[in-house]
Amino acid sequence: MAYLDRVRFESVYPILVQDMLEHAKGYNTPNEGIEWLRKNLEYNVLGGKCLRGMAVINTYAHVLGRELTKDEYEQAAKLGWLIELLQASLLVADDIEDGDEYRRDRPSWHMVPDVGMIAINDACLLKCTLYVLLRQYFGHLPYYANLVELFHETTVQTELGQMLDLISARRDKVDLSKFTVAKCERIAESKTAFYTVYAPILLGLYLGGAATPETIEQTRKIAIPLGRDYQYHDDYLDCFGTLHSFGKEIGRDIKDGKCTWPITQALVRASPAQWAILQDNYGRDNPIKVKKVLNVLSDLQIPQIYQEYAKTAHATVQEEIMQIGSMGLNRGIFDDLVAVMYERQR
């Protein structure tokens, strides 16, 4: 990716932190609250891959067809950090909902000493920060309303996906007959694809003045499958990755009874005996039961099946990208993302 320089991207973030702290001071927030907010903004937003934020910058550069000036880069980076703030708010809440104790190789925010369930309010504050700074940085621009609408649409889509994910996962009450490939696809598209690929590209298009009904539709056609496959890769890593490569506990989706790519693929291939093992052990917080599930997945060659699926999905996306015409979209926008997303390790 032309602008996949995380160090440069992160160099802009202190500006956002300081601007939000100054905004909070305007409400007579005491120093204790300001320092807590600072810790929230730094602990939960920094430390990720920043793929979403940098995709905004990269899209903007492709739209302009040249290197960005210092001011253009900073403006695009600020917009990129707003999608990272949305990501952070979602992850803080997600870790509480799923009971995840680790995120990015360190304790999840609610597991940090003295934080606990204050993290619920902190997740809300991260999302509030997004809209405060969106107005501050882009409120004077003619497409400001489009940006607000896009963030709202993306949030609703993602939260609906999260809802489906949570109500499908019933630890100790799993009914695998309700786990279908179609349900898994819907969850992945809603909770991941919109805010991971679709929204960052559209933000870059708006910034570059290239967001038209045609380019938006073309973006959706490519971005949603790409983001869906990104989530499927996470599902795969949850079963067959490592703590180092995945950044959080392996087998968590199995313990939580999540409707994910590996289990739905296993169910359409399982014998009656294998199905019974999965039904008896899936969604149980017991390492022995998790191991039994993983053994069935391995017996069904789910890792090999995933590798073949990923290869085919990659080829399909590449074909879609090749069909992009002269409608204001630059193929490089998607080529750069594909290169990163299909080769990522975590």
C-alpha positions, 0 to 999 in steps of 0.5 A: 500500500502506497501509504502503509506507513504506520509510524507516519500515520501514528504521528498525527494521532496526538493532535486528535488526542489533544483536541479532544482533551481541550474539548472536554476541558470546555465542559469543566471536566476536572483533571482526573477526568481529563487524564482518564480520557487521555488514557482511554484514547491512548490505550484503546486506539493505538497499537492496532494494524491501522489498516482502516485508517491508512486505507482512507489516506491511500484511497485519497492519494489514488483519487488525486493520482499523485503524492499528498502534500503535508496538509493533505496527508494530515487531513486524510490521516485525521479522517482515518483516525476517526474510523480507528476511533469507531473501531476502538469503541467497538472492540472495547465493547466486544471484549466485554460482551465476549469476556475476552481478557486479551487484545493485541497481546495485552489485557483488554481494557476492562481487564486493566486494574481499576477499569472494569465496567467503566470500560462501557462508558469509555467505549461510548466516549470513544465514539463521542470523540469521533463525532466531536472531531468530525465536526471540528475538522470537517464541519465546514465542508460541503460533504460533511453531512455525507460523512456523518451519514456514512459513519452512522450507516457503518455503525448501525450495520456493524452493531446489527452484525454484532447483535446477530453474532451475540444472539447466535452464540449461546454458551452451553445452549448451542443449537448447531442446527441453526448455524448455517453458511448464510447466517455466517456470511451475514454476520461477517458482512455486517459486523466486519465488512462495512467498517473495515473496507467499505467505509474507509474507501468511501471516506477517501472518495469523499475527501477526494471529491470522487464519491458518486452513485456509480463509484459508491456502488462499485466500491460496495460490490468489491468491498463487502466480499473483501471485508467478509473474507477478512472476517473469515480469516479471523475465524480461521485464525481463532481455531488454527492460529497462535496467540502470538499471530492472533493477539488473543486467546485461541479457540475463544469462538469455540468456547463462546459458541460463535457461528463462524466459518470453520464450524459452518463449513464443518457442519455441512461435511460432518458425519452423524457421529462427528455432528454429535461430537460437535453438538456435545462439545461446541460452546463449552468453556472447557479446554478438553471439549475445545480440543475435541472440536478442533480434532473434528475440524482437523479430521474434516480438513477444514484448514486445507479447505480454508486455504482453497477457499481463500485462494478462490476468493482472492481470484474472484476479487481480482476479477472484480477489480479488473472490471473497474472501468473509467468511472472515477475509481482507481484499481490501485485502491483495491489492489493495495488493500488486497495485497495487505488483507490476503497476506496478513498474518494477524 
